[in-house]
Amino acid sequence: MLARRDYASTELARKLKDLGTDAAHLGELLERLFAEKLLDDDRYVERFIQAHAGRGHGPLRVRSELWQVGLSGPLVEEAIAAYPEWQSVAHTARLKKFGPKPPASAAERARQMRFLGYRGFTSAQVRGALGWDIDLGADDDGL
């Protein structure tokens, strides 16, 4: 399985358990994979963030999807905080969907804000993508 793509340790353990791997051997197998650097949660999180940011997803959505895979805590929070381009990703996602013109009406502005919110961007990142002069750290808890 690891030859095709990276897996989070929790995701791989769940798949192996579903395939009938004995729980006693599962721990040993995961330890060996970590020791041989074939399984690495840090690498998985970093690549996951890069891939999803490339699709126009924001930090809130990335955090949620990593949680669904079974990863959370400081590993995820530090990796999300370390990714420097969230504002740029939000701006690019807005441009791709709505074009370069700023929203002309309140209804259009609300539509664009909902789209970016659904994509997982914080309110400060949404305001920045819409071209509002804002303090990007005001409500993001450091994102």
N, C-alpha and C positions, 0 to 999 in steps of 0.2 A: 504493500500500500504506500509506503514511504517513497518508493521509486517514482510514483506518479505526481505526488504533491506533498507539501508539508502538512502536518497535523499538529494540533494542540495536544498535549499529553492527555488531558481529560477526554478529548474527542477520540483519540486513538484507543485509550483504555476502554471506552464505552463500546467502540466497534469490535474490539477483540473479545470483550466479554459477551457481546451478542453472538459472536461466531463460536462461542463455547470454550474459550480459553479458561483454564483453571485459575481461580483467584490467587492461589499461592504462586503460580508461575508468572502471573501477570505483573506482579511487582518486580520480580527479578528481570523480566524481559524489558520493562520500562527503564529500570536502572541501567541495564546494558546499553540500551538505545541512547540514553542520556550520556553515558560514559563515552560512547563512540561518536558523539555529536550528530547522530542521525535524527535525534529528536531534541528540539530546542524551543522552548516556549518564547524566549526573548526574540529569536529569529522569526518565529511564527507571527508574533504580535507586530513586529516591525513591518514585515511583508504584507500582513493583513491591512494595516493602516495605509501603507502606500497604495495598495490595490484599490481600496475603497475610496480613498481621497481622489485617486485617478478617475473614479466613476462619478465624482461629484458628491460624495457623502461627507457629512460633517462629523465632528467629534462625538456628538450625542448619539448619533446612529451607530457609529463605529463601536462605541462603548457598549451599547445595547447588543449588538450582534456578537461581540466578543463574549459578553456575559452568556448569551445563548449557547455558545460553543463550550462554555465552562471556565472561561478565564475572567478574572476580575481582580480587584485589589491594586496594590502599589505597582505591580508590573504593568498593568494596563494604564493606570493613571499617569505614570511617569512617561510612558511611550506616547500617549496622546498629548501630554503637555510639551514633550520634546519636539513634536512635529511642528515646524515653523510656519507652514503655509496655509493654515485653515482659512484665513481671510481671503487669500488668493483663490483658494478652491471655491469658496462661496461666490466670489465675484465671477469666476469662470462659469460656474453652474448657472448663475442668473443670466449671463450673456448668452450662453448656449441655448437656453430655453426661451428667453424673451428678447434677445437682441440688444444693441447698444443704447437705445433710447431709454431714458428714465421713465418710470410710470407716469402717465399723464393725469390720472384721476385717483381718487382715494380707493375706489373699487379695484383698480388695477394694482395699486400699491399693496393692498391687502392680499390680493391674489398671489403676487410675487413673494410676499412675506410668508404666506401659508406654504407655498412651494418650498422655500428655503428652510422653513421650520420642519417640514416633513422630511427633508433631506438630512436633518440632524444638526443644523447650525444653531448656535446660541443667538439670543436676541441682539447682542452687540455685533456679531458677525453678519447677521441679516441686515441690520441698519447700515453697516459699513458697505455691504454689497450693493445696497440701494443708493449709496453715495452720500449718506448723511455724515456730517462731521461729528464724530463721537469719540468717547474714550473707550477704546476696545477692551480694557480690563475692568470696566465698571461693574459688570454683572456676570463675569465669566468664571470666577473662581480660578483665575490664572490660565485659562485655556487660550 
